[in-house]
């Protein structure tokens, strides 16, 4: 057994001076078959520790139903890191941010509109306690004090950027201790007075998160904590991407120089991210500072290790700095994973969404509009349908409010699209005999940071024609879970796409005689989600920046492989996708010092 402690600005491991040099890898963003490859590449760069968040919504996707297998097998990930010789920092805060859907909070929390999140609210804490009663006993045997690799555990994440409820932080701390966590506890916050005042508690070690201005940031920390070790729990060495924006990168030499300055100051560091991975499924989050900004499927983060696990010039620059400070590679660098091109694949089968509704969902009747959480739905799409009386002429249709993107159909024809970031009303005219109104709403990811964290999906209040609310709706939830997806009945189609504005599912197959990583391109397609062999890769969108989805090789099999798209608007070049050996994260925008300074003061802006 061993124990991490601190005294006089220095970490001690079993009483001996110790410097934490850590990199972030999130197990839930990497297929389990690649965990060892990524961890070995961390060690080969010179790191001695791996850090991971634990995402509550991954482990309790439905209330009371817990999942700790496959990509959710956090125990296996931590045990593997320990066997390889790495220490582990675990951040199981109920909230993680991480550009992850709802900051890791499960969507079913929003069913109770009276519940207050991230504070000393009994209703909320009862849910946290039930989750921790299942999670924490799995972690206790893995603590360094019990012979495992976990040397430190986080109490809450960047709480000073959200609230100042000290009683809440103390409750979480006491709950961890009561359940057997006896390693070093810590908090992490930005280096400002507000954040350090709101997010820390006196008897818990404090750490800071930033990406530049080292002396200034540590100086502010020292105003609050004079004797504790300097620890950058998140050194932001890259950045994430939103749809409709460029792909962000940060110069490798700049990252290396800032890292060198941190280490010269005697600090320990955790590089966020060392390897970003992928927001598989519907798990990409969103920001809402000035407007709603959904995050792309890739979480490459311009990290030292790419989304697909290759080393970069940034990796080499970081390795040189670590070697300069005495942190040598802990193992040889593994070989790159092969990238293969499987060529064009024709998706020759098609199923219109509106013709598959009975297979996909059971209708529920409501007098008034309600968001998807009220139907027990977390992710995907939701369809609201009603009958509108006529005649009506020259009126406006409003959605109050759309979360996040709605396609509006009148008698089966597309009336238009209403988007959360551009909520313009649609012109509507209804014949004397009336017409059927269908509104298909896409959840593009719940807000994962800031004061607008409570983010129900679908339609939150109602639908108006001019000032008149419409009532009596038939609602169908469309989470596209595996059983429903398998029930779809496809028909052959000869390349003509029919009504291109009607959402449809497309299916095709390709043969693989060798297995490797590949990238799924969508040239000519508009917007939707993609599955490979039943695994939901994530969202694609012609708005970019991302132009191809990463397909890890372990998702493929020798012989026949299945690809399914749910396309919202149809394809313009025929129903063909391409599997290539080249990634494409989009047009690049290099982050400069002014951007880094801005995000340091408001780290999720």
N, C-alpha and C positions, 0 to 999 in steps of 0.2 A: 504494500500500500504506500501511497505518497500523498503529499498535501501541498497545494500552492497557497502561500501566504505572502504578506508584504510587510516591510518596515523601512522607514527612512528612505522613501522614494525608490525602493527596490523590491522586485518580486523575489521570493525565495521558494524553491522547490525542494522539499525535505531539508530545509535550512540552508541550502546552497543558492547563491545568486543565479537567477534564471531570467532570460529574455524571451518573451513570447514573440515568435515570428510566425504568424498565422495567415492562412488564406481561406476565403469563403467558398464552399461548395455546398449547394443545397441538394440533398439526396432526391427530393421530389421533383427536381428539374433535370435529372439524369436517369436514363434507364439503368436498372440495377446491374446489367451485364457490363456496364462501363464504369461502375464505381471504382473498381481497383485501378483501372487505367488512369482515371483522373487523379486519384490519390497518389499514385506513384509519380505522376508528372508534377504534382505539388512537392513531393519529397525531392525529386530530381532537381528542382529549382532552388532548393536550400531551405524550405520551410520546415518547421518542427511541429506545427499544430494545424489542425483543420477546424474551421468554425462552420456551424450550420444552424439556421433557424429550424423550428419545428412548426409546421402549418396546421393549425387546429382543424381547418376545413378539409384537409386531406384525410385526417384521422377520424373525424366524426361528420361525414358528409350529410348524413341524415340524423336527426336527433336520437340519441340513444343507440345508434348503430356504429360500432367502432371498427376501424380498419387499420391493421398493422402488418400487411403482407405486400409482396411485390414492391412497387416503387414507394410504398408507404412503410416499408420495413426499416424503420429508423434504428432499431436495435442492431440489425445485421450491418448497417452502414457504420455505426459507431464501433462495433466489434471488429469489423474489417480494418478500420483506421488504426485501432489499437494493435492488432496483429502485425500491421505493417510498421509499427513503431512511432506513430503519430500521437500526440496529445490531442484532445478534443475540447472545444468550447461549444456549449449547447445554449441555444436561445429559445426556450419554450414559452416565451411570453404569450399570453392569450392573443395579443396583437403583434404582428411582425412587420407590417408595411411591405417591404421587399418587392413593390410593384406587383404583388400577388393579389388575386381577387379578394376584395374586402379586407385587405391586410391580414389574411389568414383567418379572420373570424368566419364562422359558418353562417350561411345565408339564412338559415332557419331562425336565428336570433331575431330577425326582423318581423317575424310573425307577431310578436308582442310589441305593439307600438308604444306601450308605456315604459318598456324596459330602457334604462339608460346604460349606455356602453362605456366601458373603460372608466368606471368610477365605483364608489362604494354604494352600489345599488344591489340590494339583496337578491332580486330576481336574476340579475346578470351573474353575480358571484355564485349562486347555486349552480348555474350552468358550468362555470369555470371549475368549481369544485368537483362536479361529477366527471368532467374531462380529466382533471389532474388526478383523480382517484384511479383512473385507468392508465394514464401516461406515466406519472412519476414513479410508480413501482417498477416499471420497465427500465427506468434510467438508474435507479438506486444501485443495482448490482454493477453498473458500468462506471460508477464514480471512482476516482483515483484512490479515495480512502477505502474502497472495497476491492482494490486491485485492478480497476478498470482504467480507461484512458481519459475520462471526463475530469478536467481540472477546474472548470469554472462554469457557472450557470447564471443566466441573466434573469432579472426579476421582472422588468417590463422594458418595452422598446421605445426609445425616443419619446418618452411620455411628456417631457417638458415642452414638446412641440404641440401637445394636444391639451393637457390639463395640468392641474396642480393639487390633486386630491392625495395628500400624503397618507391618509388613512387607507386608501385603496392600495398604494404601494406597500404599506406595512402589512396589509392583509395577504397580499401575494407572497411577500417575503416569509411571513409566518407560516403560510400554507406549504411552502417548499420545505422549510425546516421541519415542520411537523410530519411531513411525509418521508423524511429521511435524507434530504439534501444537506450534506455537511461539508461540501467543498466551497470555494470562494464564490460569493454572490456579488453581482455587480449590476449597475445600470449603465445606459449609454445615451448620450444626448449631444446636441450641437453645442459649439463653444460660444454661447451667449448667456448673459445674465438670466434672461427669462427662462431659457431651456434648462440651465443648470439649477435654477431655483425650483422650478416646477417638477423636474423629473428625477430628483435625487432624494435619498433619505440618509440621515446622518451616519448610521452604523453600517451602511452598505457601500462598498467600493464604487467609485464613479469613474466612468471612462467617457471619451469624447469622439465624435464623428466629424470628419472634415476631409477636404481634398486638396487644400492649398493653404497659404499663409500660416506656416507652421509656428513660427515664433509668436505671432499674434494669438493664435488659437490656444497654444499652451499657456501663454501669458494670462488669458482670460480664465482658463481652467485653474491656474495657480491662485487666482484671487479667491476661489471657492474651496480648493483642496490643496493645502500647502505641503503636506508630507506624503501624499499617496504617489505611487508610481505613475508615470505618464504612459497612458495606453490609448492608442487610436483604435477604437473598436471597429470603425469603418473608415478605412482610407479609400476614398472614392477615386479609383484609378481610371475609370471610364464613365459611361452613362448609358441609360436605357433610351428606347425609342418609342414615340407615339405614332399612331397612324396619321397620315397627312403631313408629316414633318420629315426632315432629312434623317439619315442614319448618323448618329453621333460617334465621333472618335476623339481620342486625346493622344497627343504626341508622346511617343515612347520615351524620348529623352526627358521630357517634362515630368512624366511619372517617375522616372528613375531619379531625377534630381531632387524631387520632393521627398521620395523615400529615403534618399541619402541624408537629407536634412533631418528627417524624423529620427533616423538611427543615430546620427551624430549627436542629437540632443539627449540620447540615452533612453529613448522611448521604446516600448514594445508596440507592435502593430498587428492589425488584422486587415489584410487586403481585401476590400470589397469592390468587385468580385475577383477571385482568382480564376474561377471558371463559372460563367453565368448559367449555361444550359438553356432550357427551353420551357416556355409557359405552355405545356401540353394541355390539350382539352380546352375547356372554357375558363382556365384559371388565370389568364392575364388580367391584371387590374386596370386602374385608371386614376388619373389625377384630376382635380378640379380646383385650380387656383383662381384663374380668371374665367375659364370655360372648361367644359368637359373634354378631357384628352385621354382616349383609350390607348392602352399599351399594346404593342405588336406581339405576335406569337414568339418571336425570337427574344431570348434574354442574353444574347451574346455579350452585351455590356462593353464591347471593345476591351475585354479582359485579356490578361496575358495568355490564357488558353481560350481558343475560340469556342463557339457554341458546339462545334463538331469535334472538339478535343485536340486541335492542332496547336503547336507552339507558334508564337508570333515574335516579331522584333521586340515587342514589349516584354515578353517572357525572357528573352535573352538579356535585355537591359536590366530587368529586375534581378536576374540571376547574378549578373556582374556586381550589382550593388550589394547583394546579400553576401557574396563571396568576399568582397572588400571588408565587410564587417564581421567576417569569421564564420558565416553560415554556409557550409559547404553542402553539395548535393548529398542526399541520404540514400540514393539508389541510382542505378543507371536510368537514362531517359527511355521510356518505352517507345517502340516504333509507332509511327502514325497508323491510324485505322484506315484501311483501303477505302477509297471513294470510287464508286462505279456509276457508269451511265447505262441505264436500261432502255433509253430511247423513248420514242413516242408511244403513248398508250391511248387507244380509242375507247372512250366510254360509250359503248354501243347500246347500253340499256338506260332507259329513262322512266321516271315515275313522277308525274305532276303531284305537287304537295296536296292540292285540294282534292285530288282523287284518292289519297291515301289516309285521309284524316281518321276514318273509322278504325284503321289498323294502328294508328299512331297514338290515339288519345281518346278518352271518354269525355263527352261534353258535360259541362257544368253550367247551370243557369244562375245568373245574378241579376238583381234589379239594377244595381249601380256598378260601375267599373271598380275593380280592385287590382292591386299589383300581384305579380306572380307568387310572392312569398305567401300570400293568403291562400293559395292553392297548394301549398307544400312544395313548390317548385323553386329550385336554386338557380339553374343555369339553362341556357339555350334560348328558345323562342316561345312566344305565347300569341295565340290568335283570338281576337275579340270579334264577334259577329253579331249584327243586329239588322232589323228591317227598318228602313227609313221611309216614312210616308211622303207622298208627293201630292200635288206638284210643288217643286221648289225651283227657283231660278236665280242664278247670279249670287249665290250665297258663299260663305267661307266656312270651311271645316277646320276646327282647332283641336289639338290634343293637349290636354292639361293634366299632367305634363308627360312627355314621352321620355322613356328610359330604356333604349337609348336611340333606336332608329326604327321607324315605322314605315312599312309599305301599305298604302291604302288602296283598296280595290272596291269598285262599285259595279255590281253585277258581273264580277269576274274580270273586269278590265282595270288596269292600273290607273288610279287617279293621280298618284304622285307619291313622293317620299317626304317624310317630316323627320328631321334630325335634331337631336338634343342641342347640338352646338349651332343650329340654324333653324329654329322652330317656326318657320314661316307657314301660315295657313294655306290650305288648298282651295281652289275654286271648286264648287260643287253645284250641280243642278240635278234634280230628281224628277223623273216623269210622273204623270198623274197616278199611274198604277203602283208607284213606289219602287224601291230597289233594295237589294241586299248590300250591306256595307261590311267589308272584312278588313281588319287591321292586324297585320302581322308585325309583331314587335320583337326586335333582337336585343337581348342583353349583351352589351359589348364589354362588360366588366365593371364590377362595383368599385367605387372610389376606395383607394387603399391608404390615403393619407389626408390629414388635415381636418378642419371643422365640419366638412360636408361628408363625413364618413358614413352616416346613415343614408343608404342609397338603394331604396327599393326599386324593383325593375318591372318593366311592362308599362302600364299607364297608371299613374299614381292617383289622379283625381277624377278625370272624366273626359268625354268627347263632346264638343259643342258644334252645332251648326249655327253660325252667328253667336248669339248669346244663349241659345237653347240647348241645355244638356240633353243627350240622348240616353234613354234608359232601356232596360230589359235586354241583356246580353247573353249570348252563348259563348262560353270560354273554353278553349282547348289548350292545355299545356303541351309543349313540344320540347322536352329536354333531350330527345333523341338518345335515350339510354339503349343499351345493347339489345334487349329483348324486342323493343319496339322497332328498332332499326332492322332487325332480322325478319320482321313480319312484312316488310314492304314488297309489293309485287311490281316488278319492272316489266317494261315492254321494249322490244327491239325498236330502234329508230335509225333511219338511214342517213343521218347527218343533218337533216332539216330540223331546226329547233322549235318549230311551231311558234307559239306566242312566247317570245323571248323574255317578256316581262313577268311571266308566271313562275314562281319558285318551283324548283324541281330537283329531284335526286337523280344522279347519274352514276352508273356503275360500269366498270371495265376490269380487265384482267391482264396481267403480264407474266411471262415466264422468267424465272431466274435460275441460272445454272451455277452462279457464284453469288456469295452474300457479302455485301459491303454497305457502307453508308451511301446515301444518295440524297438528291434534292429535288423536290417536286415543284415544277414551274407551272404557272397558270396563265400563260400568255393567251389573250383573247377571252378569258373569263373575267367576271366582274367582282363578285363578292360572295363569300360563303365559308363553309368549314369542310375539312377533309379528313377521311378515315383511311388507314392502311391496315388491311387484315383485321378490321374491327377496332383498331386503336385510333382514338381521336387525336390527330396531330395538333389541330388548332384552327385559327381563323386565317383566311387570306383575303386580300382586298386590292384591287387595282389602284387605289389611292396611294399605296406604298407607305413607307419606303421599301418594305420587305417584298421581294419578288419571287421568293422560293422558300418552301418550308423544308426544314431539315428532317430527314427520315433516317433514324438510327438503324444500322444493319440488323440488330437483334429483333426488330419488328418484322423483318422479312423472313421468308422460308424458301428453300429450294423447291422448284416447281412453280405451281400457279399461285399468284398473289392477287388480292382484290383491292381495288381502289374505289371509294365512294365519295362523291362530292354532293353537298347540299348547296346548290347555286341559286342565289336570290334573283338574278336578273338575266341569266342565260349567257351563252358564249357566242362570240362574234366570228370565231375562226373554225367552227365545227367542234364537236365534242372530243377534243384531243388535249391531253396533258403531256408533259415531258418529264422524264426522270433523268437528271443530268448529274455529272460528277462535280459541278461547279456551284458554290453557294452564291447567293445574290441578296445582300441585305440592303441594297438601294444606294441612292445618291448620298455621298458623304459630306458631312459638315464637321469641320474640326473645331473642338471646343477650345476657346482661348481663355486667358487669365480672367477677363471680365466676367465671362460666363461662370467660371469656377467660383469666383468671389460671390456672385449673385446666388448661386445654388448653395453655397456654404451658409449664407445668412438665412436662406429659406430653402432647405435642402431638397424638397420635393417640387419646387417650382421649376 
